């Protein structure tokens, strides 16, 4: 005597399911905590940006007198030497001093500005990285699966004909009952459904031709239905 | 669970009351799990996705529209979540659960004795056949959906299913 496969299989499978409720409850609480920590992180990001701006201001405040002093050394000192020190020194020596002093100052200035430049570059890079991280986070958030999209359905339908933007699909009434109820799709006697698609609706993945069609509800919600061309 | 009861539970969830979710969980954990297992074919992963399913239900209660056939709604979401998981972890997923190398001869011998359990009977199937049976019987998918997911022609899917059913019939299951 034969035994019912479906019932036996399901019964056998259900015997092994552990109690998942504790995991679910913990998951719900963790989600709530994550939402709070996300808010904190966002606040930290804002304060991090504010502190970066503050650091810049401090840096400019400290560095500007030093830069001014360097400029003085580079421009005024050689001029002063050329004006007042020329009388007592041989021209070549003065020229040598003229040449030597600025060179040393230049090196000092350059090395200082290079170090500072690197530091400021590093700060800018850090700032950029922080911004990139924020952007990446935002992109990740955007990439997170939207639950409402879970309502998207996939149907395999024979594409009977394509005439411009008009597509005629053969559907199984039993499979698209909810579409018929919810969106008022009407099939002909031959189970044909005619709809308009734009070129953007048509995509060509590896398995045949797909048509993505969006059905709009009166309340502004929509459901995307992917019709997959059957290989005929 | 009746539609009205389900909607009452959803309302409770909307108000932040876990009892609503608990009731839905108790009524539908088996249904959701079998669908997800049917697609993933692995117990641990099916448990993970089932847990995730109820957490999402809690977090996304606002997406539910009253008056929908809730069972079909739950089934669609479970299928989509399982398929999404499958797409993301396709390369990491282990092979079918405990598909031991039970030889057909041995099974036929057991068939004569008539003591074969459903799991033993299913072990006589090839991996591809088992996948089709799981998707058809547990996940309640159409052959066309299965063909689309597995990326094999519709004819191959039906052929595998017929083969599987023939083998299972020989083991005493119909």
Interface residues (C-beta under 8 A of the other chain):
Chain A: X1 X2 X3 X4 X5 X6 X8 X9 X10 X12 X13 X14 X16 X17 X18 X20 X21 X23 X24 X25 X27 X28 X31 X145 X147 X148 X150 X151 X152 X153 X154 X155 X156 X172 X175 X178 X206 X207 X221 X228 X230 X231
Chain B: X18 X21 X22 X25 X29 X30 X33 X34 X37 X43 X47 X50 X51 X52 X54 X55 X56 X58 X59 X60 X63 X65 X69 X72 X76 X77 X80 X81 X84 X117 X118 X119 X121 X122 X137 X138 X142 X144 X145 X147 X148 X151 X153 X154 X168 X169 X172 X173 X174
